Amino acid sequence: MRRQVLSLLVENNPGVTSHISGLFSRRGYNIDSLFLPGVTADPRYTRITIVASWGRADSRTDREAAGQVRRCG
């Protein structure tokens, strides 16, 4: 199983965490850990750190996961 740590800077809007977790769920990726420390120095943004895992350990799956996260904003 492949594990990846992703650090995201997202707009501080209601439903963002739900949207991102749903994206991982629909793709069959497991969220092992989700950390939301709160707002950043700019209150418009929040940093989210995710430890995710998926069955296929290859760079293509890594690129697909990163691309899905990029497109959700």
C-alpha positions as CSV (number, residue, x, y, z in Angstrom):
1,M,0.0,0.0,0.0
2,R,1.3,3.4,-0.9
3,R,1.1,6.3,1.6
4,Q,1.4,10.0,0.7
5,V,1.4,13.2,2.7
6,L,-0.3,16.1,1.1
7,S,-0.3,19.6,2.4
8,L,-3.1,21.8,1.0
9,L,-3.7,25.5,1.3
10,V,-7.4,26.0,0.7
11,E,-9.9,28.8,0.8
12,N,-11.5,29.1,4.2
13,N,-15.0,28.3,3.1
14,P,-17.7,26.0,4.7
15,G,-17.7,22.5,3.1
16,V,-14.1,22.5,1.8
17,T,-13.0,19.6,4.1
18,S,-16.1,17.6,3.1
19,H,-15.5,18.2,-0.6
20,I,-11.9,17.1,-0.3
21,S,-12.6,14.0,1.8
22,G,-15.4,13.1,-0.7
23,L,-13.0,13.4,-3.5
24,F,-10.6,10.9,-1.9
25,S,-13.5,8.5,-1.0
26,R,-14.9,8.5,-4.6
27,R,-11.4,7.6,-5.9
28,G,-11.0,4.7,-3.5
29,Y,-8.2,6.5,-1.6
30,N,-8.1,6.1,2.2
31,I,-7.5,9.1,4.5
32,D,-5.3,7.8,7.3
33,S,-5.0,11.2,9.0
34,L,-6.5,14.6,8.5
35,F,-5.1,17.6,10.3
36,L,-6.7,21.1,10.3
37,P,-4.6,23.4,12.5
38,G,-6.8,26.4,11.7
39,V,-6.4,29.5,9.7
40,T,-3.1,30.8,8.4
41,A,-1.6,34.3,8.7
42,D,-4.1,35.2,6.0
43,P,-7.6,34.4,7.4
44,R,-8.9,33.7,3.9
45,Y,-7.0,30.4,3.8
46,T,-6.6,27.2,5.9
47,R,-3.9,24.6,5.7
48,I,-5.0,21.0,5.6
49,T,-2.5,18.1,6.0
50,I,-3.7,14.7,4.8
51,V,-2.0,11.3,5.0
52,A,-3.6,9.2,2.4
53,S,-3.1,5.6,1.1
54,W,-4.1,3.7,-1.9
55,G,-3.5,0.2,-3.2
56,R,-1.4,0.9,-6.2
57,A,2.2,2.0,-5.5
58,D,3.2,3.8,-8.6
59,S,3.9,7.3,-9.8
60,R,0.9,7.4,-12.1
61,T,-1.5,7.0,-9.2
62,D,0.4,9.6,-7.2
63,R,0.0,12.1,-10.1
64,E,-3.7,11.2,-10.5
65,A,-4.3,11.9,-6.7
66,A,-2.4,15.2,-6.8
67,G,-4.2,16.2,-10.0
68,Q,-7.6,15.5,-8.5
69,V,-6.8,17.6,-5.5
70,R,-5.6,20.5,-7.7
71,R,-8.8,20.4,-9.8
72,C,-11.1,20.5,-6.8
73,G,-10.4,24.2,-6.1
